[in-house]
Amino acid sequence: MPEKFTYKLDMHLFTGDFGFAMGKIRAIIFDWGGVLIDDPRPALMRYCAKAFDVSVDAYTQIHDKYLEDFQKGFIGEQIFWERVCKELNRSKPQQNSLWGDAFRRAYSPRPEVFSFATGLHNKGCKTALLSNTEEPAMQLIYQLGYNMFDELFFSCAEGAAKPEKKIYEIAVGKLDLQPGQVVLIDDKAEFIDGAKEAGLNGIIFKNLTQVKEELAQLKVM
């Protein structure tokens, strides 16, 4: 079980003043995989393929057929594995949560991004996490205690996923803000496009320095 992470504000990460009181931006929403942590998908596919003794390509092809329903919470982990294993011609996993085990192995946080989110939160900006993810991964996040976020939004809990308009509307509504007051930081262009269509601002994550520069252009910092 991973230990609970605590991130302290590292002041050298910040330049300039925060302008939340004057600017229109009131909240920053962070994606999880590919922004706050390294993209877990490659490690997840390898772990599960090894568990079933099949190639990564063979596992991934079948995995992706049922991933959307799993991520939206339409099916649980047991039903997901029943469907995957039937096509793989393999027995269902014996452990309580193979997906949870795989995520713990794949979990690789980016402390500098967590510190940045903490700094925003401490300076009065609302912060949130928005992730297309499954129930076992959601439970891992709750166990880790991401207390630098005011809100946590998960596709499996909301029944909708990026880039659907509904998931952005849910996030903005729970933050009690207007879409134009919110910025989504995500590593996938299609998710940023969906956010912009819903009226949010969006930044495609490449690195932290680039994100800070684009936030500065939005007069966030």
Disulfide bonds with the S-S distance in Angstrom:
none
